[in-house]
Amino acid sequence: MKVIRPKDAKFFMDGPEVCREYLATEKITFGTSTLLPGQTGGTDPGHSEGHEIFFCSRGHVAVFNRDSGKYYELKEGSVLLIEEGEPHQISNIGTETAVVAWSCAPRV
């Protein structure tokens, strides 16, 4: 077992989206994305070899799938399954900071 603290996570930006990748093994990746109200992150092209899960741990977001043109609304406690190769983009449509935890399996 291993504990990874925010200060030890890989930090990167995707537009205004603050991302932290806490772990990446051969089997799974886990991280978080944080957006302030009104912000929209970069477009993730999707992962051709695996599923991705979004868990809205705080706030209210819309996830846009560029290929289908559909929006998916997530409020605190909601989960979204993103199938292989589905491009997606997160927008904070709430009034507070939004945090979305994400995980991909197998690791992509």
Phi and psi restraints in degrees (range 20) as a CNS / XPLOR table:
assign (resid 1 and name C) (resid 2 and name N)
       (resid 2 and name CA) (resid 2 and name C) 1.0 -148.1 20.0 2
assign (resid 2 and name N) (resid 2 and name CA)
       (resid 2 and name C) (resid 3 and name N) 1.0 133.8 20.0 2
assign (resid 2 and name C) (resid 3 and name N)
       (resid 3 and name CA) (resid 3 and name C) 1.0 -100.2 20.0 2
assign (resid 3 and name N) (resid 3 and name CA)
       (resid 3 and name C) (resid 4 and name N) 1.0 129.6 20.0 2
assign (resid 3 and name C) (resid 4 and name N)
       (resid 4 and name CA) (resid 4 and name C) 1.0 -119.0 20.0 2
assign (resid 4 and name N) (resid 4 and name CA)
       (resid 4 and name C) (resid 5 and name N) 1.0 123.0 20.0 2
assign (resid 4 and name C) (resid 5 and name N)
       (resid 5 and name CA) (resid 5 and name C) 1.0 -95.2 20.0 2
assign (resid 5 and name N) (resid 5 and name CA)
       (resid 5 and name C) (resid 6 and name N) 1.0 156.5 20.0 2
assign (resid 5 and name C) (resid 6 and name N)
       (resid 6 and name CA) (resid 6 and name C) 1.0 -50.4 20.0 2
assign (resid 6 and name N) (resid 6 and name CA)
       (resid 6 and name C) (resid 7 and name N) 1.0 -38.6 20.0 2
assign (resid 6 and name C) (resid 7 and name N)
       (resid 7 and name CA) (resid 7 and name C) 1.0 -66.9 20.0 2
assign (resid 7 and name N) (resid 7 and name CA)
       (resid 7 and name C) (resid 8 and name N) 1.0 -20.0 20.0 2
assign (resid 7 and name C) (resid 8 and name N)
       (resid 8 and name CA) (resid 8 and name C) 1.0 -96.5 20.0 2
assign (resid 8 and name N) (resid 8 and name CA)
       (resid 8 and name C) (resid 9 and name N) 1.0 -8.0 20.0 2
assign (resid 8 and name C) (resid 9 and name N)
       (resid 9 and name CA) (resid 9 and name C) 1.0 -74.4 20.0 2
assign (resid 9 and name N) (resid 9 and name CA)
       (resid 9 and name C) (resid 10 and name N) 1.0 153.3 20.0 2
assign (resid 9 and name C) (resid 10 and name N)
       (resid 10 and name CA) (resid 10 and name C) 1.0 -70.6 20.0 2
assign (resid 10 and name N) (resid 10 and name CA)
       (resid 10 and name C) (resid 11 and name N) 1.0 121.8 20.0 2
assign (resid 10 and name C) (resid 11 and name N)
       (resid 11 and name CA) (resid 11 and name C) 1.0 -101.8 20.0 2
assign (resid 11 and name N) (resid 11 and name CA)
       (resid 11 and name C) (resid 12 and name N) 1.0 133.5 20.0 2
assign (resid 11 and name C) (resid 12 and name N)
       (resid 12 and name CA) (resid 12 and name C) 1.0 -155.3 20.0 2
assign (resid 12 and name N) (resid 12 and name CA)
       (resid 12 and name C) (resid 13 and name N) 1.0 164.5 20.0 2
assign (resid 12 and name C) (resid 13 and name N)
       (resid 13 and name CA) (resid 13 and name C) 1.0 -113.1 20.0 2
assign (resid 13 and name N) (resid 13 and name CA)
       (resid 13 and name C) (resid 14 and name N) 1.0 143.7 20.0 2
assign (resid 13 and name C) (resid 14 and name N)
       (resid 14 and name CA) (resid 14 and name C) 1.0 -127.3 20.0 2
assign (resid 14 and name N) (resid 14 and name CA)
       (resid 14 and name C) (resid 15 and name N) 1.0 85.5 20.0 2
assign (resid 14 and name C) (resid 15 and name N)
       (resid 15 and name CA) (resid 15 and name C) 1.0 67.9 20.0 2
assign (resid 15 and name N) (resid 15 and name CA)
       (resid 15 and name C) (resid 16 and name N) 1.0 -133.7 20.0 2
assign (resid 15 and name C) (resid 16 and name N)
       (resid 16 and name CA) (resid 16 and name C) 1.0 -81.8 20.0 2
assign (resid 16 and name N) (resid 16 and name CA)
       (resid 16 and name C) (resid 17 and name N) 1.0 -2.9 20.0 2
assign (resid 16 and name C) (resid 17 and name N)
       (resid 17 and name CA) (resid 17 and name C) 1.0 -75.6 20.0 2
assign (resid 17 and name N) (resid 17 and name CA)
       (resid 17 and name C) (resid 18 and name N) 1.0 119.9 20.0 2
assign (resid 17 and name C) (resid 18 and name N)
       (resid 18 and name CA) (resid 18 and name C) 1.0 -88.1 20.0 2
assign (resid 18 and name N) (resid 18 and name CA)
       (resid 18 and name C) (resid 19 and name N) 1.0 118.0 20.0 2
assign (resid 18 and name C) (resid 19 and name N)
       (resid 19 and name CA) (resid 19 and name C) 1.0 -115.0 20.0 2
assign (resid 19 and name N) (resid 19 and name CA)
       (resid 19 and name C) (resid 20 and name N) 1.0 142.6 20.0 2
assign (resid 19 and name C) (resid 20 and name N)
       (resid 20 and name CA) (resid 20 and name C) 1.0 -132.4 20.0 2
assign (resid 20 and name N) (resid 20 and name CA)
       (resid 20 and name C) (resid 21 and name N) 1.0 122.6 20.0 2
assign (resid 20 and name C) (resid 21 and name N)
       (resid 21 and name CA) (resid 21 and name C) 1.0 -99.3 20.0 2
assign (resid 21 and name N) (resid 21 and name CA)
       (resid 21 and name C) (resid 22 and name N) 1.0 109.6 20.0 2
assign (resid 21 and name C) (resid 22 and name N)
       (resid 22 and name CA) (resid 22 and name C) 1.0 -78.8 20.0 2
assign (resid 22 and name N) (resid 22 and name CA)
       (resid 22 and name C) (resid 23 and name N) 1.0 -37.3 20.0 2
assign (resid 22 and name C) (resid 23 and name N)
       (resid 23 and name CA) (resid 23 and name C) 1.0 -156.0 20.0 2
assign (resid 23 and name N) (resid 23 and name CA)
       (resid 23 and name C) (resid 24 and name N) 1.0 151.9 20.0 2
assign (resid 23 and name C) (resid 24 and name N)
       (resid 24 and name CA) (resid 24 and name C) 1.0 -146.9 20.0 2
assign (resid 24 and name N) (resid 24 and name CA)
       (resid 24 and name C) (resid 25 and name N) 1.0 112.4 20.0 2
assign (resid 24 and name C) (resid 25 and name N)
       (resid 25 and name CA) (resid 25 and name C) 1.0 -113.8 20.0 2
assign (resid 25 and name N) (resid 25 and name CA)
       (resid 25 and name C) (resid 26 and name N) 1.0 -175.7 20.0 2
assign (resid 25 and name C) (resid 26 and name N)
       (resid 26 and name CA) (resid 26 and name C) 1.0 -68.4 20.0 2
assign (resid 26 and name N) (resid 26 and name CA)
       (resid 26 and name C) (resid 27 and name N) 1.0 -17.5 20.0 2
assign (resid 26 and name C) (resid 27 and name N)
       (resid 27 and name CA) (resid 27 and name C) 1.0 -109.3 20.0 2
assign (resid 27 and name N) (resid 27 and name CA)
       (resid 27 and name C) (resid 28 and name N) 1.0 -24.0 20.0 2
assign (resid 27 and name C) (resid 28 and name N)
       (resid 28 and name CA) (resid 28 and name C) 1.0 -156.7 20.0 2
assign (resid 28 and name N) (resid 28 and name CA)
       (resid 28 and name C) (resid 29 and name N) 1.0 151.2 20.0 2
assign (resid 28 and name C) (resid 29 and name N)
       (resid 29 and name CA) (resid 29 and name C) 1.0 -126.9 20.0 2
assign (resid 29 and name N) (resid 29 and name CA)
       (resid 29 and name C) (resid 30 and name N) 1.0 141.5 20.0 2
assign (resid 29 and name C) (resid 30 and name N)
       (resid 30 and name CA) (resid 30 and name C) 1.0 -139.5 20.0 2
assign (resid 30 and name N) (resid 30 and name CA)
       (resid 30 and name C) (resid 31 and name N) 1.0 135.7 20.0 2
assign (resid 30 and name C) (resid 31 and name N)
       (resid 31 and name CA) (resid 31 and name C) 1.0 -160.8 20.0 2
assign (resid 31 and name N) (resid 31 and name CA)
       (resid 31 and name C) (resid 32 and name N) 1.0 -173.8 20.0 2
assign (resid 31 and name C) (resid 32 and name N)
       (resid 32 and name CA) (resid 32 and name C) 1.0 -136.2 20.0 2
assign (resid 32 and name N) (resid 32 and name CA)
       (resid 32 and name C) (resid 33 and name N) 1.0 155.0 20.0 2
assign (resid 32 and name C) (resid 33 and name N)
       (resid 33 and name CA) (resid 33 and name C) 1.0 -127.1 20.0 2
assign (resid 33 and name N) (resid 33 and name CA)
       (resid 33 and name C) (resid 34 and name N) 1.0 135.8 20.0 2
assign (resid 33 and name C) (resid 34 and name N)
       (resid 34 and name CA) (resid 34 and name C) 1.0 -122.8 20.0 2
assign (resid 34 and name N) (resid 34 and name CA)
       (resid 34 and name C) (resid 35 and name N) 1.0 132.5 20.0 2
assign (resid 34 and name C) (resid 35 and name N)
       (resid 35 and name CA) (resid 35 and name C) 1.0 -134.4 20.0 2
assign (resid 35 and name N) (resid 35 and name CA)
       (resid 35 and name C) (resid 36 and name N) 1.0 138.7 20.0 2
assign (resid 35 and name C) (resid 36 and name N)
       (resid 36 and name CA) (resid 36 and name C) 1.0 -78.5 20.0 2
assign (resid 36 and name N) (resid 36 and name CA)
       (resid 36 and name C) (resid 37 and name N) 1.0 161.6 20.0 2
assign (resid 36 and name C) (resid 37 and name N)
       (resid 37 and name CA) (resid 37 and name C) 1.0 -52.8 20.0 2
assign (resid 37 and name N) (resid 37 and name CA)
       (resid 37 and name C) (resid 38 and name N) 1.0 133.5 20.0 2
assign (resid 37 and name C) (resid 38 and name N)
       (resid 38 and name CA) (resid 38 and name C) 1.0 85.6 20.0 2
assign (resid 38 and name N) (resid 38 and name CA)
       (resid 38 and name C) (resid 39 and name N) 1.0 -9.2 20.0 2
assign (resid 38 and name C) (resid 39 and name N)
       (resid 39 and name CA) (resid 39 and name C) 1.0 -83.9 20.0 2
assign (resid 39 and name N) (resid 39 and name CA)
       (resid 39 and name C) (resid 40 and name N) 1.0 148.6 20.0 2
assign (resid 39 and name C) (resid 40 and name N)
       (resid 40 and name CA) (resid 40 and name C) 1.0 -126.0 20.0 2
assign (resid 40 and name N) (resid 40 and name CA)
       (resid 40 and name C) (resid 41 and name N) 1.0 130.2 20.0 2
assign (resid 40 and name C) (resid 41 and name N)
       (resid 41 and name CA) (resid 41 and name C) 1.0 -80.5 20.0 2
assign (resid 41 and name N) (resid 41 and name CA)
       (resid 41 and name C) (resid 42 and name N) 1.0 -179.5 20.0 2
assign (resid 41 and name C) (resid 42 and name N)
       (resid 42 and name CA) (resid 42 and name C) 1.0 -72.1 20.0 2
assign (resid 42 and name N) (resid 42 and name CA)
       (resid 42 and name C) (resid 43 and name N) 1.0 165.7 20.0 2
assign (resid 42 and name C) (resid 43 and name N)
       (resid 43 and name CA) (resid 43 and name C) 1.0 -87.6 20.0 2
assign (resid 43 and name N) (resid 43 and name CA)
       (resid 43 and name C) (resid 44 and name N) 1.0 122.6 20.0 2
assign (resid 43 and name C) (resid 44 and name N)
       (resid 44 and name CA) (resid 44 and name C) 1.0 -86.8 20.0 2
assign (resid 44 and name N) (resid 44 and name CA)
       (resid 44 and name C) (resid 45 and name N) 1.0 126.1 20.0 2
assign (resid 44 and name C) (resid 45 and name N)
       (resid 45 and name CA) (resid 45 and name C) 1.0 -69.7 20.0 2
assign (resid 45 and name N) (resid 45 and name CA)
       (resid 45 and name C) (resid 46 and name N) 1.0 -7.4 20.0 2
assign (resid 45 and name C) (resid 46 and name N)
       (resid 46 and name CA) (resid 46 and name C) 1.0 97.0 20.0 2
assign (resid 46 and name N) (resid 46 and name CA)
       (resid 46 and name C) (resid 47 and name N) 1.0 168.7 20.0 2
assign (resid 46 and name C) (resid 47 and name N)
       (resid 47 and name CA) (resid 47 and name C) 1.0 -121.4 20.0 2
assign (resid 47 and name N) (resid 47 and name CA)
       (resid 47 and name C) (resid 48 and name N) 1.0 113.5 20.0 2
assign (resid 47 and name C) (resid 48 and name N)
       (resid 48 and name CA) (resid 48 and name C) 1.0 -68.3 20.0 2
assign (resid 48 and name N) (resid 48 and name CA)
       (resid 48 and name C) (resid 49 and name N) 1.0 -20.5 20.0 2
assign (resid 48 and name C) (resid 49 and name N)
       (resid 49 and name CA) (resid 49 and name C) 1.0 -110.9 20.0 2
assign (resid 49 and name N) (resid 49 and name CA)
       (resid 49 and name C) (resid 50 and name N) 1.0 2.6 20.0 2
assign (resid 49 and name C) (resid 50 and name N)
       (resid 50 and name CA) (resid 50 and name C) 1.0 -161.3 20.0 2
assign (resid 50 and name N) (resid 50 and name CA)
       (resid 50 and name C) (resid 51 and name N) 1.0 165.5 20.0 2
assign (resid 50 and name C) (resid 51 and name N)
       (resid 51 and name CA) (resid 51 and name C) 1.0 -84.0 20.0 2
assign (resid 51 and name N) (resid 51 and name CA)
       (resid 51 and name C) (resid 52 and name N) 1.0 156.8 20.0 2
assign (resid 51 and name C) (resid 52 and name N)
       (resid 52 and name CA) (resid 52 and name C) 1.0 -128.7 20.0 2
assign (resid 52 and name N) (resid 52 and name CA)
       (resid 52 and name C) (resid 53 and name N) 1.0 141.5 20.0 2
assign (resid 52 and name C) (resid 53 and name N)
       (resid 53 and name CA) (resid 53 and name C) 1.0 -114.1 20.0 2
assign (resid 53 and name N) (resid 53 and name CA)
       (resid 53 and name C) (resid 54 and name N) 1.0 133.9 20.0 2
assign (resid 53 and name C) (resid 54 and name N)
       (resid 54 and name CA) (resid 54 and name C) 1.0 -109.0 20.0 2
assign (resid 54 and name N) (resid 54 and name CA)
       (resid 54 and name C) (resid 55 and name N) 1.0 132.4 20.0 2
assign (resid 54 and name C) (resid 55 and name N)
       (resid 55 and name CA) (resid 55 and name C) 1.0 -122.6 20.0 2
assign (resid 55 and name N) (resid 55 and name CA)
       (resid 55 and name C) (resid 56 and name N) 1.0 116.1 20.0 2
assign (resid 55 and name C) (resid 56 and name N)
       (resid 56 and name CA) (resid 56 and name C) 1.0 -79.6 20.0 2
assign (resid 56 and name N) (resid 56 and name CA)
       (resid 56 and name C) (resid 57 and name N) 1.0 103.0 20.0 2
assign (resid 56 and name C) (resid 57 and name N)
       (resid 57 and name CA) (resid 57 and name C) 1.0 -88.7 20.0 2
assign (resid 57 and name N) (resid 57 and name CA)
       (resid 57 and name C) (resid 58 and name N) 1.0 -19.1 20.0 2
assign (resid 57 and name C) (resid 58 and name N)
       (resid 58 and name CA) (resid 58 and name C) 1.0 -155.5 20.0 2
assign (resid 58 and name N) (resid 58 and name CA)
       (resid 58 and name C) (resid 59 and name N) 1.0 137.2 20.0 2
assign (resid 58 and name C) (resid 59 and name N)
       (resid 59 and name CA) (resid 59 and name C) 1.0 95.5 20.0 2
assign (resid 59 and name N) (resid 59 and name CA)
       (resid 59 and name C) (resid 60 and name N) 1.0 -156.1 20.0 2
assign (resid 59 and name C) (resid 60 and name N)
       (resid 60 and name CA) (resid 60 and name C) 1.0 -147.5 20.0 2
assign (resid 60 and name N) (resid 60 and name CA)
       (resid 60 and name C) (resid 61 and name N) 1.0 115.6 20.0 2
assign (resid 60 and name C) (resid 61 and name N)
       (resid 61 and name CA) (resid 61 and name C) 1.0 -128.9 20.0 2
assign (resid 61 and name N) (resid 61 and name CA)
       (resid 61 and name C) (resid 62 and name N) 1.0 160.1 20.0 2
assign (resid 61 and name C) (resid 62 and name N)
       (resid 62 and name CA) (resid 62 and name C) 1.0 -117.5 20.0 2
assign (resid 62 and name N) (resid 62 and name CA)
       (resid 62 and name C) (resid 63 and name N) 1.0 133.8 20.0 2
assign (resid 62 and name C) (resid 63 and name N)
       (resid 63 and name CA) (resid 63 and name C) 1.0 -110.7 20.0 2
assign (resid 63 and name N) (resid 63 and name CA)
       (resid 63 and name C) (resid 64 and name N) 1.0 122.8 20.0 2
assign (resid 63 and name C) (resid 64 and name N)
       (resid 64 and name CA) (resid 64 and name C) 1.0 -103.4 20.0 2
assign (resid 64 and name N) (resid 64 and name CA)
       (resid 64 and name C) (resid 65 and name N) 1.0 130.2 20.0 2
assign (resid 64 and name C) (resid 65 and name N)
       (resid 65 and name CA) (resid 65 and name C) 1.0 -101.3 20.0 2
assign (resid 65 and name N) (resid 65 and name CA)
       (resid 65 and name C) (resid 66 and name N) 1.0 108.2 20.0 2
assign (resid 65 and name C) (resid 66 and name N)
       (resid 66 and name CA) (resid 66 and name C) 1.0 -59.2 20.0 2
assign (resid 66 and name N) (resid 66 and name CA)
       (resid 66 and name C) (resid 67 and name N) 1.0 -38.8 20.0 2
assign (resid 66 and name C) (resid 67 and name N)
       (resid 67 and name CA) (resid 67 and name C) 1.0 -68.5 20.0 2
assign (resid 67 and name N) (resid 67 and name CA)
       (resid 67 and name C) (resid 68 and name N) 1.0 -43.1 20.0 2
assign (resid 67 and name C) (resid 68 and name N)
       (resid 68 and name CA) (resid 68 and name C) 1.0 -89.5 20.0 2
assign (resid 68 and name N) (resid 68 and name CA)
       (resid 68 and name C) (resid 69 and name N) 1.0 -18.7 20.0 2
assign (resid 68 and name C) (resid 69 and name N)
       (resid 69 and name CA) (resid 69 and name C) 1.0 76.4 20.0 2
assign (resid 69 and name N) (resid 69 and name CA)
       (resid 69 and name C) (resid 70 and name N) 1.0 10.0 20.0 2
assign (resid 69 and name C) (resid 70 and name N)
       (resid 70 and name CA) (resid 70 and name C) 1.0 -94.3 20.0 2
assign (resid 70 and name N) (resid 70 and name CA)
       (resid 70 and name C) (resid 71 and name N) 1.0 148.5 20.0 2
assign (resid 70 and name C) (resid 71 and name N)
       (resid 71 and name CA) (resid 71 and name C) 1.0 -108.9 20.0 2
assign (resid 71 and name N) (resid 71 and name CA)
       (resid 71 and name C) (resid 72 and name N) 1.0 144.9 20.0 2
assign (resid 71 and name C) (resid 72 and name N)
       (resid 72 and name CA) (resid 72 and name C) 1.0 -125.6 20.0 2
assign (resid 72 and name N) (resid 72 and name CA)
       (resid 72 and name C) (resid 73 and name N) 1.0 122.0 20.0 2
assign (resid 72 and name C) (resid 73 and name N)
       (resid 73 and name CA) (resid 73 and name C) 1.0 -91.0 20.0 2
assign (resid 73 and name N) (resid 73 and name CA)
       (resid 73 and name C) (resid 74 and name N) 1.0 128.4 20.0 2
assign (resid 73 and name C) (resid 74 and name N)
       (resid 74 and name CA) (resid 74 and name C) 1.0 -123.5 20.0 2
assign (resid 74 and name N) (resid 74 and name CA)
       (resid 74 and name C) (resid 75 and name N) 1.0 128.2 20.0 2
assign (resid 74 and name C) (resid 75 and name N)
       (resid 75 and name CA) (resid 75 and name C) 1.0 -111.3 20.0 2
assign (resid 75 and name N) (resid 75 and name CA)
       (resid 75 and name C) (resid 76 and name N) 1.0 168.7 20.0 2
assign (resid 75 and name C) (resid 76 and name N)
       (resid 76 and name CA) (resid 76 and name C) 1.0 -47.0 20.0 2
assign (resid 76 and name N) (resid 76 and name CA)
       (resid 76 and name C) (resid 77 and name N) 1.0 124.8 20.0 2
assign (resid 76 and name C) (resid 77 and name N)
       (resid 77 and name CA) (resid 77 and name C) 1.0 96.3 20.0 2
assign (resid 77 and name N) (resid 77 and name CA)
       (resid 77 and name C) (resid 78 and name N) 1.0 -8.1 20.0 2
assign (resid 77 and name C) (resid 78 and name N)
       (resid 78 and name CA) (resid 78 and name C) 1.0 -83.2 20.0 2
assign (resid 78 and name N) (resid 78 and name CA)
       (resid 78 and name C) (resid 79 and name N) 1.0 150.6 20.0 2
assign (resid 78 and name C) (resid 79 and name N)
       (resid 79 and name CA) (resid 79 and name C) 1.0 -124.6 20.0 2
assign (resid 79 and name N) (resid 79 and name CA)
       (resid 79 and name C) (resid 80 and name N) 1.0 141.9 20.0 2
assign (resid 79 and name C) (resid 80 and name N)
       (resid 80 and name CA) (resid 80 and name C) 1.0 -126.7 20.0 2
assign (resid 80 and name N) (resid 80 and name CA)
       (resid 80 and name C) (resid 81 and name N) 1.0 129.5 20.0 2
assign (resid 80 and name C) (resid 81 and name N)
       (resid 81 and name CA) (resid 81 and name C) 1.0 -93.9 20.0 2
assign (resid 81 and name N) (resid 81 and name CA)
       (resid 81 and name C) (resid 82 and name N) 1.0 125.7 20.0 2
assign (resid 81 and name C) (resid 82 and name N)
       (resid 82 and name CA) (resid 82 and name C) 1.0 -109.5 20.0 2
assign (resid 82 and name N) (resid 82 and name CA)
       (resid 82 and name C) (resid 83 and name N) 1.0 117.5 20.0 2
assign (resid 82 and name C) (resid 83 and name N)
       (resid 83 and name CA) (resid 83 and name C) 1.0 -72.8 20.0 2
assign (resid 83 and name N) (resid 83 and name CA)
       (resid 83 and name C) (resid 84 and name N) 1.0 168.5 20.0 2
assign (resid 83 and name C) (resid 84 and name N)
       (resid 84 and name CA) (resid 84 and name C) 1.0 -53.9 20.0 2
assign (resid 84 and name N) (resid 84 and name CA)
       (resid 84 and name C) (resid 85 and name N) 1.0 135.2 20.0 2
assign (resid 84 and name C) (resid 85 and name N)
       (resid 85 and name CA) (resid 85 and name C) 1.0 71.9 20.0 2
assign (resid 85 and name N) (resid 85 and name CA)
       (resid 85 and name C) (resid 86 and name N) 1.0 8.9 20.0 2
assign (resid 85 and name C) (resid 86 and name N)
       (resid 86 and name CA) (resid 86 and name C) 1.0 -86.4 20.0 2
assign (resid 86 and name N) (resid 86 and name CA)
       (resid 86 and name C) (resid 87 and name N) 1.0 116.1 20.0 2
assign (resid 86 and name C) (resid 87 and name N)
       (resid 87 and name CA) (resid 87 and name C) 1.0 -70.7 20.0 2
assign (resid 87 and name N) (resid 87 and name CA)
       (resid 87 and name C) (resid 88 and name N) 1.0 145.1 20.0 2
assign (resid 87 and name C) (resid 88 and name N)
       (resid 88 and name CA) (resid 88 and name C) 1.0 -150.9 20.0 2
assign (resid 88 and name N) (resid 88 and name CA)
       (resid 88 and name C) (resid 89 and name N) 1.0 155.1 20.0 2
assign (resid 88 and name C) (resid 89 and name N)
       (resid 89 and name CA) (resid 89 and name C) 1.0 -146.6 20.0 2
assign (resid 89 and name N) (resid 89 and name CA)
       (resid 89 and name C) (resid 90 and name N) 1.0 135.9 20.0 2
assign (resid 89 and name C) (resid 90 and name N)
       (resid 90 and name CA) (resid 90 and name C) 1.0 -102.4 20.0 2
assign (resid 90 and name N) (resid 90 and name CA)
       (resid 90 and name C) (resid 91 and name N) 1.0 134.7 20.0 2
assign (resid 90 and name C) (resid 91 and name N)
       (resid 91 and name CA) (resid 91 and name C) 1.0 -125.3 20.0 2
assign (resid 91 and name N) (resid 91 and name CA)
       (resid 91 and name C) (resid 92 and name N) 1.0 134.4 20.0 2
assign (resid 91 and name C) (resid 92 and name N)
       (resid 92 and name CA) (resid 92 and name C) 1.0 -83.8 20.0 2
assign (resid 92 and name N) (resid 92 and name CA)
       (resid 92 and name C) (resid 93 and name N) 1.0 110.3 20.0 2
assign (resid 92 and name C) (resid 93 and name N)
       (resid 93 and name CA) (resid 93 and name C) 1.0 -104.4 20.0 2
assign (resid 93 and name N) (resid 93 and name CA)
       (resid 93 and name C) (resid 94 and name N) 1.0 10.1 20.0 2
assign (resid 93 and name C) (resid 94 and name N)
       (resid 94 and name CA) (resid 94 and name C) 1.0 -99.1 20.0 2
assign (resid 94 and name N) (resid 94 and name CA)
       (resid 94 and name C) (resid 95 and name N) 1.0 -170.2 20.0 2
assign (resid 94 and name C) (resid 95 and name N)
       (resid 95 and name CA) (resid 95 and name C) 1.0 -107.2 20.0 2
assign (resid 95 and name N) (resid 95 and name CA)
       (resid 95 and name C) (resid 96 and name N) 1.0 1.5 20.0 2
assign (resid 95 and name C) (resid 96 and name N)
       (resid 96 and name CA) (resid 96 and name C) 1.0 -129.9 20.0 2
assign (resid 96 and name N) (resid 96 and name CA)
       (resid 96 and name C) (resid 97 and name N) 1.0 167.6 20.0 2
assign (resid 96 and name C) (resid 97 and name N)
       (resid 97 and name CA) (resid 97 and name C) 1.0 -57.7 20.0 2
assign (resid 97 and name N) (resid 97 and name CA)
       (resid 97 and name C) (resid 98 and name N) 1.0 134.8 20.0 2
assign (resid 97 and name C) (resid 98 and name N)
       (resid 98 and name CA) (resid 98 and name C) 1.0 -106.3 20.0 2
assign (resid 98 and name N) (resid 98 and name CA)
       (resid 98 and name C) (resid 99 and name N) 1.0 140.8 20.0 2
assign (resid 98 and name C) (resid 99 and name N)
       (resid 99 and name CA) (resid 99 and name C) 1.0 -128.3 20.0 2
assign (resid 99 and name N) (resid 99 and name CA)
       (resid 99 and name C) (resid 100 and name N) 1.0 123.5 20.0 2
assign (resid 99 and name C) (resid 100 and name N)
       (resid 100 and name CA) (resid 100 and name C) 1.0 -116.7 20.0 2
assign (resid 100 and name N) (resid 100 and name CA)
       (resid 100 and name C) (resid 101 and name N) 1.0 122.1 20.0 2
assign (resid 100 and name C) (resid 101 and name N)
       (resid 101 and name CA) (resid 101 and name C) 1.0 -88.2 20.0 2
assign (resid 101 and name N) (resid 101 and name CA)
       (resid 101 and name C) (resid 102 and name N) 1.0 139.7 20.0 2
assign (resid 101 and name C) (resid 102 and name N)
       (resid 102 and name CA) (resid 102 and name C) 1.0 -134.4 20.0 2
assign (resid 102 and name N) (resid 102 and name CA)
       (resid 102 and name C) (resid 103 and name N) 1.0 150.8 20.0 2
assign (resid 102 and name C) (resid 103 and name N)
       (resid 103 and name CA) (resid 103 and name C) 1.0 -146.9 20.0 2
assign (resid 103 and name N) (resid 103 and name CA)
       (resid 103 and name C) (resid 104 and name N) 1.0 139.8 20.0 2
assign (resid 103 and name C) (resid 104 and name N)
       (resid 104 and name CA) (resid 104 and name C) 1.0 -120.5 20.0 2
assign (resid 104 and name N) (resid 104 and name CA)
       (resid 104 and name C) (resid 105 and name N) 1.0 139.4 20.0 2
assign (resid 104 and name C) (resid 105 and name N)
       (resid 105 and name CA) (resid 105 and name C) 1.0 -148.0 20.0 2
assign (resid 105 and name N) (resid 105 and name CA)
       (resid 105 and name C) (resid 106 and name N) 1.0 134.9 20.0 2
assign (resid 105 and name C) (resid 106 and name N)
       (resid 106 and name CA) (resid 106 and name C) 1.0 -65.8 20.0 2
assign (resid 106 and name N) (resid 106 and name CA)
       (resid 106 and name C) (resid 107 and name N) 1.0 170.2 20.0 2
assign (resid 106 and name C) (resid 107 and name N)
       (resid 107 and name CA) (resid 107 and name C) 1.0 -54.2 20.0 2
assign (resid 107 and name N) (resid 107 and name CA)
       (resid 107 and name C) (resid 108 and name N) 1.0 133.0 20.0 2
